[in-house]
Amino acid sequence: MLPKKYRDIKRNLIIKRSIAGLGLFTKESIERGGFVIEYKGSILTEKEANLKGGKYLFETSKNRFIDGSSRKNIARYINHSCLPNCEIDIKRGRIYIFTKRKIKSGEELFYDYDKEYFNELIKPFGCQCLKCKIK
């Protein structure tokens, strides 16, 4: 269950075209350090996660993964960036996304997918984030 202090926060978010396909955008300003959304999905063991595979598996501990592939999990549309405006916080096996800085209405939300994911699934095809596209 979402911690009490975040339960009443319902962000006005929208999925739309992005530089990297589909992305998650905010339709409101969000303060620095503000709660954005929880990454949700089925809980899998490491063995189940390895059998399933896919892009939306999020490791929360050594033998626990969240399968965020359901389209109901709109947090799955947050793309990677090498200069992210959001960050992940894992608490008690749950994944929460917070802003790293103030976010303006209309901005796309990004977080850093971390080294292992980046090296396996992004680097071979070229990073699509704005920082890397400008280089």
Residue pairs with C-beta under 8 A, 6 or more apart in sequence:
2 38
2 94
3 91
6 35
6 38
6 96
9 35
11 26
11 28
11 30
11 36
11 37
12 26
12 27
12 28
13 24
13 25
13 26
13 27
13 36
13 37
13 74
13 109
14 24
14 25
14 26
14 27
15 22
15 23
15 24
15 25
15 74
15 77
16 22
16 23
16 25
17 23
18 25
18 79
18 108
19 79
19 128
19 129
19 130
19 133
20 79
20 80
20 128
20 129
21 79
22 77
23 77
23 78
23 79
23 108
23 109
24 37
24 74
24 75
24 77
24 78
24 79
24 108
24 109
25 106
25 107
25 108
25 109
26 36
26 103
26 105
26 106
26 107
26 109
27 105
27 106
28 105
29 102
29 103
29 104
29 105
30 36
30 99
30 102
30 103
31 99
31 102
32 99
32 100
32 101
32 102
33 98
33 99
34 98
34 99
34 103
35 96
35 97
35 98
36 86
36 97
36 98
36 99
36 109
37 74
37 75
37 78
37 96
37 97
38 75
38 94
38 95
38 96
38 97
39 58
39 66
39 68
39 73
39 75
39 76
39 88
39 95
39 96
39 97
40 66
40 68
40 70
40 72
40 73
40 75
41 56
41 58
41 66
41 67
41 68
41 69
41 70
41 73
42 66
42 67
42 70
43 64
43 65
43 66
43 67
43 93
44 52
44 57
44 64
44 65
44 66
44 67
45 63
45 64
45 65
46 62
46 63
46 64
46 65
48 65
49 57
49 59
49 65
49 67
52 67
54 67
54 69
55 69
55 121
56 67
56 68
56 69
56 73
56 76
57 65
57 66
57 67
57 68
58 65
58 66
58 68
58 95
59 65
60 66
60 90
60 93
60 94
60 95
61 93
64 93
66 95
68 75
68 76
69 76
70 76
75 95
75 97
78 86
78 97
78 109
78 110
78 111
79 108
79 109
79 110
79 128
79 129
80 110
80 111
80 112
80 113
80 117
80 118
80 122
80 127
80 129
81 110
81 111
81 112
81 129
81 130
81 131
82 112
82 127
82 129
82 131
82 132
83 110
83 129
83 130
83 131
84 100
84 110
84 111
84 112
85 99
85 100
85 101
85 103
85 107
85 109
85 110
86 97
86 98
86 99
86 100
86 103
86 109
86 110
86 111
87 97
87 98
87 99
87 100
87 111
87 112
88 95
88 96
88 97
88 111
89 95
89 96
89 97
89 98
90 96
97 109
97 111
103 109
110 129
112 118
113 121
113 122
118 127
122 128
126 132
127 133
